[in-house]
Amino acid sequence: MDIEKIREKIDAIDKEILDLLKERFSFMPEIAKYKQGEEIEIEDKTQEGKVISRALVRAGVRGLDSSFVRGLFEDIIKESKRLQKKHFTK
């Protein structure tokens, strides 16, 4: 396979990654509404730990670097909280 075909495959995967992030983040208004109605703080360190732990287990099974995956999911969680804050009404 030549390099251009490989790059096309990588580009298609990058698009899928972005589509999945968009889908994940689309739930943030609903999460924010629920948390606000139940008077739950946006930041939930217990849940964040569970998300990261699951990601690390899944990363290990797939042979991915754990520190890379931890950083990636910390960034995803940070963006999720930012979006939730955006949808909290005062």
Backbone as JSON, one array per atom type, in Angstrom:
{
  "sequence": "MDIEKIREKIDAIDKEILDLLKERFSFMPEIAKYKQGEEIEIEDKTQEGKVISRALVRAGVRGLDSSFVRGLFEDIIKESKRLQKKHFTK",
  "N": [[0.86, -1.18, 0.0], [0.58, 2.19, -0.87], [1.83, 5.36, 0.42], [-0.06, 7.44, 0.19], [-2.53, 6.14, 0.12], [-2.53, 5.0, 2.62], [-2.57, 7.35, 4.15], [-5.09, 8.31, 3.43], [-6.72, 6.38, 4.63], [-6.08, 6.86, 7.32], [-7.05, 9.47, 7.53], [-9.78, 9.0, 7.23], [-10.27, 7.57, 9.56], [-9.64, 9.55, 11.44], [-11.79, 11.29, 10.96], [-13.9, 9.69, 11.86], [-13.24, 9.56, 14.59], [-13.62, 12.24, 15.33], [-16.37, 12.47, 14.76], [-17.39, 10.71, 16.69], [-16.6, 12.02, 19.04], [-18.13, 14.33, 18.78], [-20.68, 13.19, 18.99], [-20.52, 12.17, 21.62], [-20.21, 14.55, 23.09], [-22.63, 15.71, 22.53], [-24.41, 14.89, 24.42], [-24.04, 16.47, 26.62], [-25.66, 18.83, 27.21], [-28.02, 17.59, 28.16], [-27.04, 16.09, 30.34], [-26.16, 18.22, 31.93], [-28.6, 19.51, 32.47], [-29.91, 17.52, 33.96], [-28.13, 17.25, 36.16], [-28.32, 19.83, 37.22], [-31.04, 19.93, 37.91], [-31.13, 18.0, 39.88], [-29.49, 19.07, 41.68], [-26.72, 18.51, 41.61], [-23.23, 18.68, 41.58], [-21.21, 19.79, 38.82], [-18.62, 18.8, 38.56], [-17.5, 15.61, 39.18], [-15.58, 13.71, 40.77], [-15.47, 10.98, 41.4], [-16.93, 9.7, 39.33], [-15.41, 10.6, 37.17], [-13.01, 9.27, 37.71], [-13.86, 6.64, 37.35], [-14.43, 6.64, 34.6], [-11.9, 7.14, 33.51], [-10.49, 4.93, 34.54], [-11.84, 2.78, 33.27], [-11.19, 3.4, 30.62], [-8.41, 3.08, 30.7], [-8.15, 0.34, 31.18], [-9.33, -0.67, 28.85], [-7.56, 0.42, 27.03], [-5.2, -0.93, 27.69], [-5.81, -3.56, 26.92], [-5.86, -3.18, 24.23], [-3.3, -2.55, 23.65], [-2.44, 0.08, 23.86], [-0.72, 3.08, 24.85], [-0.75, 3.84, 28.23], [-0.36, 6.33, 29.54], [-0.75, 8.15, 27.51], [-3.46, 7.63, 26.87], [-4.67, 8.24, 29.32], [-4.17, 11.04, 29.45], [-5.59, 11.86, 27.17], [-8.25, 11.16, 27.85], [-8.55, 12.72, 30.13], [-8.55, 15.22, 28.94], [-10.88, 15.0, 27.38], [-12.8, 14.76, 29.39], [-12.44, 17.23, 30.64], [-13.34, 18.96, 28.6], [-15.97, 18.07, 28.44], [-16.99, 18.88, 30.93], [-16.71, 21.64, 30.61], [-18.58, 22.11, 28.59], [-20.9, 21.3, 29.92], [-21.06, 23.25, 31.93], [-21.59, 25.45, 30.38], [-24.22, 25.0, 29.75], [-25.58, 25.14, 32.1], [-28.12, 26.83, 33.79], [-28.52, 30.0, 35.23]],
  "CA": [[0.0, 0.0, 0.0], [1.41, 3.4, -0.91], [1.63, 6.28, 1.54], [-1.3, 8.22, 0.02], [-3.66, 5.28, 0.51], [-2.47, 4.92, 4.09], [-3.03, 8.64, 4.67], [-6.54, 8.37, 3.24], [-7.31, 5.56, 5.69], [-5.9, 7.6, 8.58], [-7.97, 10.6, 7.47], [-11.13, 8.47, 7.48], [-10.32, 7.25, 11.0], [-9.7, 10.84, 12.14], [-13.16, 11.77, 10.84], [-14.71, 8.88, 12.78], [-12.92, 10.0, 15.95], [-14.3, 13.52, 15.54], [-17.81, 12.21, 14.8], [-17.69, 10.12, 17.99], [-16.49, 13.08, 20.05], [-19.32, 15.18, 18.63], [-21.8, 12.44, 19.56], [-20.34, 12.13, 23.07], [-20.46, 15.88, 23.63], [-24.04, 16.09, 22.32], [-25.17, 14.54, 25.63], [-23.71, 17.36, 27.73], [-26.79, 19.63, 27.68], [-28.92, 16.73, 28.94], [-26.37, 15.82, 31.61], [-26.19, 19.47, 32.71], [-29.97, 19.72, 32.93], [-30.15, 16.54, 35.02], [-27.35, 17.61, 37.34], [-28.87, 21.04, 37.81], [-32.32, 19.59, 38.53], [-30.86, 17.18, 41.07], [-28.52, 19.85, 42.48], [-25.46, 17.76, 41.61], [-22.12, 19.45, 41.03], [-20.72, 19.35, 37.51], [-17.43, 17.98, 38.77], [-17.75, 14.39, 39.94], [-14.28, 13.02, 40.72], [-15.69, 9.53, 41.41], [-17.3, 9.31, 37.97], [-14.24, 10.84, 36.31], [-12.09, 8.18, 37.97], [-14.4, 5.43, 36.7], [-14.26, 6.79, 33.15], [-10.47, 6.98, 33.21], [-10.13, 3.54, 34.82], [-12.34, 1.94, 32.16], [-10.39, 3.71, 29.43], [-7.08, 2.49, 30.86], [-8.29, -1.12, 30.99], [-9.55, -0.89, 27.41], [-6.31, 0.77, 26.34], [-4.25, -2.01, 27.92], [-6.21, -4.69, 26.09], [-5.57, -2.83, 22.84], [-1.87, -2.26, 23.51], [-2.21, 1.52, 23.77], [0.05, 3.66, 25.95], [-1.67, 4.28, 29.28], [-0.25, 7.75, 29.86], [-1.42, 8.86, 26.4], [-4.91, 7.46, 27.02], [-5.08, 9.03, 30.5], [-4.21, 12.45, 29.06], [-6.68, 12.03, 26.21], [-9.53, 11.15, 28.55], [-8.61, 13.9, 30.99], [-8.97, 16.33, 28.07], [-12.28, 14.78, 27.02], [-13.58, 15.08, 30.58], [-12.36, 18.69, 30.81], [-14.24, 19.57, 27.62], [-17.33, 17.71, 28.83], [-17.37, 19.78, 32.03], [-16.86, 22.99, 30.05], [-19.86, 22.15, 27.89], [-21.96, 21.24, 30.92], [-21.14, 24.58, 32.56], [-22.2, 26.32, 29.38], [-25.66, 24.74, 29.7], [-26.21, 25.39, 33.39], [-28.8, 28.13, 33.81], [-28.29, 30.7, 36.5]],
  "C": [[0.9, 1.24, 0.0], [0.98, 4.39, 0.18], [0.34, 7.09, 1.4], [-2.53, 7.4, 0.42], [-3.7, 5.13, 2.04], [-2.98, 6.21, 4.7], [-4.54, 8.81, 4.51], [-7.26, 7.55, 4.31], [-7.22, 6.25, 7.04], [-6.87, 8.77, 8.64], [-9.41, 10.15, 7.76], [-11.3, 8.12, 8.96], [-10.41, 8.54, 11.81], [-11.12, 11.41, 12.1], [-14.07, 11.0, 11.79], [-14.48, 9.3, 14.23], [-13.67, 11.3, 16.26], [-15.82, 13.35, 15.6], [-18.21, 11.61, 16.15], [-17.58, 11.14, 19.12], [-17.71, 14.0, 19.99], [-20.53, 14.49, 19.25], [-21.71, 12.41, 21.09], [-20.71, 13.48, 23.69], [-21.91, 16.33, 23.45], [-24.91, 15.75, 23.54], [-24.96, 15.54, 26.77], [-24.86, 18.28, 28.14], [-27.77, 18.82, 28.55], [-28.33, 16.39, 30.31], [-26.43, 17.05, 32.51], [-27.58, 19.72, 33.29], [-30.29, 18.78, 34.09], [-29.42, 16.95, 36.3], [-27.92, 18.86, 38.02], [-30.18, 20.74, 38.53], [-32.16, 18.81, 39.82], [-29.88, 17.86, 42.03], [-27.22, 19.07, 42.69], [-24.39, 18.65, 40.99], [-21.7, 18.91, 39.66], [-19.53, 18.42, 37.69], [-17.75, 16.81, 39.69], [-16.5, 13.52, 39.83], [-14.44, 11.5, 40.72], [-16.0, 9.03, 40.01], [-16.12, 9.5, 37.01], [-13.22, 9.71, 36.47], [-12.54, 6.88, 37.31], [-14.18, 5.48, 35.19], [-12.8, 6.54, 32.77], [-10.03, 5.53, 33.46], [-10.59, 2.6, 33.7], [-11.51, 2.15, 30.91], [-9.01, 3.06, 29.51], [-7.11, 0.97, 30.68], [-8.44, -1.42, 29.51], [-8.3, -0.59, 26.61], [-5.31, -0.36, 26.48], [-4.53, -3.22, 27.05], [-5.83, -4.45, 24.62], [-4.1, -2.48, 22.6], [-1.55, -0.79, 23.34], [-1.49, 2.03, 25.02], [-0.9, 4.27, 26.99], [-1.55, 5.77, 29.59], [-0.87, 8.6, 28.75], [-2.93, 8.81, 26.58], [-5.42, 8.24, 28.22], [-5.19, 10.51, 30.12], [-5.35, 12.76, 28.11], [-8.02, 12.1, 26.94], [-9.64, 12.28, 29.56], [-9.05, 15.11, 30.18], [-10.44, 16.21, 27.67], [-13.18, 15.15, 28.2], [-13.58, 16.6, 30.81], [-13.31, 19.39, 29.85], [-15.7, 19.26, 27.96], [-17.83, 18.62, 29.94], [-17.56, 21.21, 31.53], [-18.21, 23.13, 29.36], [-21.03, 22.07, 28.86], [-22.15, 22.6, 31.58], [-21.83, 25.57, 31.64], [-23.73, 26.19, 29.39], [-26.35, 24.85, 31.05], [-26.87, 26.74, 33.33], [-28.64, 28.73, 35.2], [-29.6, 30.97, 37.21]]
}
